[in-house]
Each structure stands twice: as structure tokens, then as C-alpha cells.
Amino acid sequence: MDRSGALPGFAKLNQLARTPVEGGVRLAVAGDCATQHIAAALRGYGVYTDFPMQVFDADYDQVRAQLTDPDSELYGFDPAFLLLVFSVERLWADYCACEQREQFAEQKLAEIELYWNAFHDRLPGAKLLQCNYPELDDRVFGNFALKVRSSFLYQLRLLNLRLCDLAMAHPGVFLIDLCALQSRVGRDQFFNSKIYYVGKLPIHTNCLPLVAKEVLDVIHAVRGEIKKVAVLDLDNTLWGGVIGDDGLAGIQIGELGLGHAFTEFQAWLKELKKRGVLLAVCSKNTESTAREPFEKHPEMVLRMEDFSIFVANWEDKAGNIRMIRDTLNLGMDSFVFIDDNPFERELVRSLVPGITVPELPDDPAEYVKYLREQNLFETASYSEADASRTAQYQQEVGRVQAQRQAGSFDDYLQSLDMTAQAKPFDSFHYPRIAQLTQRSNQFNLRTVRYTEDEIRAAAEDPDALTLYFTLKDKFGDYGLISVVIGRKQDDRTLFVDTWLMSCRVLKRGMEEFIINTLVKTAAEQGFTTIRAEYLPTAKNAMVKDIYETLGFTALGDGQFVCDTRSFRENKTRIKMED
């Protein structure tokens, strides 16, 4: 993708699709329509974005045969993801043949759920991507269709709504919003009658790159590869004008000049913050001047409390962004830098590897439209705890400042008055535990992703040992920050299937506390041996030696073992909370 966010055409992706690819994510595509061009676009987009994929394309209209036959080619391919594409034109034909039209949406929904269940019964760990239906008004009733329950338009919209509800009950299912995509580009651009009637392809080839991007956005999010921080410039980005020159009354926000465009942009950012995306400021400005609009301007949507960290000085932005990264303790690939100045954008791109820098339009009126279309903040999970993430990271800034003032690092840890809890999984925490498995990449020893249902199954499994950990200190509550799942191999041996931890608590002594607790708990349950494994990924090299550092014996090839009878506890300043 070029810096403006423009995509290559289908011809280019089709050409790239012929590039030999080894390994990568395994994706199957099936539908009640022709899907070979969709599969080609996905293969090509994977090559174009350096994301290797093996793509299996089922034959035309073979969804039922492929998903209900346990010996089908699709199951033989063993995909990690399945994309289901159903044509709204085929849906209309089924509607025309239906006698109980007021029940049409529910009947179709039951058929779709049958496919979902069959797939997950056979491949419980795989994820299913279900396209919804683009809008199609058959104009049989005209506008009066909105008042006729049996009309096709009513049933179509009901079906798309019920798909949302059904997907909520299936944690392993994620929706691809083709309806919104068609709304964005227009029906005439999205669908071509001749292409469909001749080749049964329900999406114009011109739009297939957009579809491929939507699908890959979701796959990346499901794999935990998400953007977590928006780093924002101020002048001519969050408001019009320069606060140092124009003063508080002269900047454009609210009803002044182009102010409404900046107001809408701030409102969009605030919604991202409520969803759990962290907002940070990185501005070349005098700090007191930069803070003034957030503290005093009545029409500002964003306020100081909306930012996890606020950096305004006259240093270079690349250095300031690295400082923000170190303070928040997040990978640079989870950062998005938004700045109206092309020079600053290029500087950050060249000096800060891994960060995403969108090429913001010259016209502020286009900011929100452009960023919405880029879909940089796709996610595959959400919990109520996400809304408090900004406050948690504001506390982290206080910890960093306290560390700088401490005489030694050990004095700093002692001053934090840290307490932790270690408890078996419980139903209240299932959503947060599942979300942590889906998002954690750096401190994740085996990088196994779990749905909420799979977390519930582990909690109820008598041969599994489950622990979640929370941490508090004098600055605040980190919340649930680590997960351990152990699997019984025999009466004396426990295998650590999963150990992951939020990087926010690294080097606090939490790693030591967790291993001490795990070994003690395993010993209390009669295990004399704990076996553990490190599976390398592109992001978790930081923990490759963690088991050996904490008292396990390395066996080679990423395998480790611990004798619970001779284990010596690691030193930590963290105390168990009563």
C-alpha cells in the first residue's frame, strides 16, 4: 500500500497471486458464488503487504458439501481461517422461491449457523470470517417495503442485523462488513450485472482489492496485530491555526472557520479512546501553551484527561515518540502517528521503524473520512475494561517519574508497595482472559489464541490448571495482567500450555511472582515436574530465555523442565494480596 493508502488494482493483485509462497497463514474461501477471483485478490494482497498466505478456494457453490463432509478437501487443507461469501443476488432468488417470507431471514440464519457449527465442530481452534450481505432493493414495493415485513428489503436488513446478534454468540466468528463497503463506494461500483450473470462473481473486480484489505484487516486483528496508540500533533491537526501565534481565541475549533472539521475529528478520536485506543500528544510547542486549549477552550472535545501521555517541547518528534513508546512500554508497530506536516511525517517514517504514518490529506475536512477508510484501528475484541485503559497508562507515567527520582531500581520497586492476586479462571473474567490471549504478542511463550468458549472449557477441565494474575501498587490497579494455563500430562507432570503477560508490568518482579506461584500451586496439586516450551514468533524474542532465567533447566530446542521439589523461589518485591 502506498503512503496515501491507495490500493493496487485487481490486475496487479492477480499477478502477485502467482508468486510462490512458503508457509504463512492458511485461509480457505467458500461461497454460493464464484470465489476464485476473491481468492486471487487475497493471495495477491498477502504478497503485496508481506503477509504470506496459503489460500484454498472451494469449488463454486460447494459450501454445504465442503463444511458438512468431515473428509472434504477444505478440512484436508486444515485452514486457520475460513472466509464465507454469500451473494445477495442468490439470496434474492432463494427469497423468490420461499413461501413463508416473513420467516425467510430466520430460515437463512439457521442455515448459516449450521455451517458455522459444522466448521467449528471439525476445527474448533480455527476462526470463521462471515461476509454480511450488501444492500439490494428489488423495488417490488418501492419505499413501502420498509413497512412490509415480508418484503425482500425488510428481510435482508433483518438478516444482516440478526447476523450481528448470532456472531456475538459465536466467539470464533468475525463479520466482514460488505454492506458498509458497498455503501462507501456505491452499488454501481461494487456490483456489475454482466460479470455476475456470466461468471457468478458477486463483487466487481475493481472492488476486490478493497475486500481483500477488509479481510486481512480482520485476520491481523484476530492474530493480535492491532494498533493501540494514536500519537497526535496539535497545530493544524487537532485544531486549525497555531496556538502560539493565533492565541486561544484565534484557533479554529467549533464554529470558527473550518472548526467543525476539527471538532468532528476530535470526537472520532474520543470514541477511539473510549474503545481502548490510547491517545498521546507529540507537539513542537511550549508545554503550557499547548495545554491551554484543552484546559480553557469551551469548544474542545478532547481534554487533558483523555491523553495517556502529553509531550510538548522543541525536541525532534522521532525522539519524543521513542520516549512515549518507552513510557507506555508497547511495541512501535502498535503506534499510529497523525500529523498534518509532510516533513514531520517523513522524518518519523525514516527514523522510527515499525510505526504507521498515514498520509493525512491537505484539507482538514477530509481527515475523518480518510482515516475511517484506512481502518487503522480494526479490533477483534472489546471488553468494558478497555474504557479504563487511558487511566491505567496515566498511572504508568507516574510510575516512570517515580523511578527517575528513586535512588536505585530496587528502592523504586520497594516504594511501589505492590500486591498481586493469583486465582483460578472464573466466569466474570472469561472475556478479559480471552482478550489478553488474542492481543498479547511480546510476552507470550507459545502465542496460542483462545476464544471465550475455549477459556471456559479450560476452566472446567479437571486436567487443566488455570491461573490469572492481577497487580496493584500505590499509583493504581493494573487489573488482570497475566494468564497461565497448565495441562496435565500424567499424574506427576504438568505442561505449561500458555503463559502470557502484559508488557506494562515488565521488570516489576511480576515474572518472578508468577513462576513462584505456578510452581507452588503445581506442587500442592501433586505435580513433581513442570515442562514448558518457548515457540518463537516475530515478536516474542524478549522471552526466549525467561524460563531458564527463573529457575527452569533448558533441554534445548525451546524445551524447559522444573522439579517442583528442588525449586528455589525467585526474589520479588510483590506480595500476595489477602
Buried (B, 14 or more C-beta within 10 A) or exposed (E): EEEEBEBBEBEBBBBBBEEEBEEBBBBBBBBBBBBBBBBBBBBBBBBBBEBBBBBBBBEBBBBBBBBBBEEBBBBEBEBBBBBBBBBBBBBBEBBEEBEEBBBBBBBBBEEBBEBBEBBBEBBEEBBBBBBBBBBBBBEEBEEEBEEBEBBBBBBBBBBBEBBEEBBEEBBBBBBBBBBEBBEBEEEEEBBBEEBBEEBBBBBBBBBBBBBBBBBBBBBBBBBBBBBBBBBBBBBBBBBBBBBBEBEEEBBBBBEBBBBBBBBBBBEBBBEBBEEBBBBBBBBBBBEEBBBBBBEEBEBBBBEEEBBBBBBBBEEBBBBBBBBBBEBBBBBBBBBBBBBBBEEBBEBBBEBBEEBBBBBBBEEBEEBBEBBEEBBBBBBBBEBEBBEEBBEBBBBBBEBBEBBEEBEEEEEBBEBBEBBBBBEEBEEEBBBBBBBBBBBBBBBBBBBBBBBBBBBBEBBEEEEBBBBBBBBBBEBBBBBBBBBBBBBBBEEEBBBBBBBBBBBBBBEBBBBBBBBBBBBBBBBEEEBBBBBBBBEEBEBBEEBBEBBEEBBBEEEEEBBBBBBBEEBEBBEBBBEEEE
